[in-house]
């Protein structure tokens, strides 16, 4: 089943939600600090986040905004107030759904399952025969597997999920190495060079898609064209 991170500064709420989830086979992780939750999401694969809005130091809106800078992980926000402004702000910062406390156990589980199903469907990206599968951690071209390191795999996944967007070396480091990494930009360049070579050997025209953006970093073009 899924690995779910619960973020709430109230231990009682953490324990209550964990009690709901464990009978369904979900692995439950807990964090009481927003900053710690961001670091954990960056460092450890997680399938879904249940995030409380009202937390000290770093509230749920800030956490969601920070997470969205490097991850598309599904996020359910919890609010103690059924205020339209809270809901709108949460969705604008990147939340996928929300629940108002107190909430029904069965409604929470139904929303979790719906988001997990949607996430699985969206965890496959395709470009001109090149298929990236996040669930299986595989990259193929015309049914031929392309062997990549974990960081190369995460990097090309970032590009394929956001075609046309230029990513800085710092943003790529956050995705593949995690927040707080002391990795340098030259290391990213080396990984990109290796990534290009491995994909090129498969026969895919990677040089038409993976472009260097001088002064910025790299971007992926969904349509093959010369620049």
Helices and strands as residue ranges (DSSP letters): E 3-7, H 11-22, E 27-31, H 34-43, E 48-52, H 60-68, E 74-79, H 84-92, E 97-100, H 105-122, E 124-127, E 130-133, E 138-141, E 144-145, H 150-161, E 167-168, H 169-176, H 185-201, G 206-208, E 210-213, E 217-220
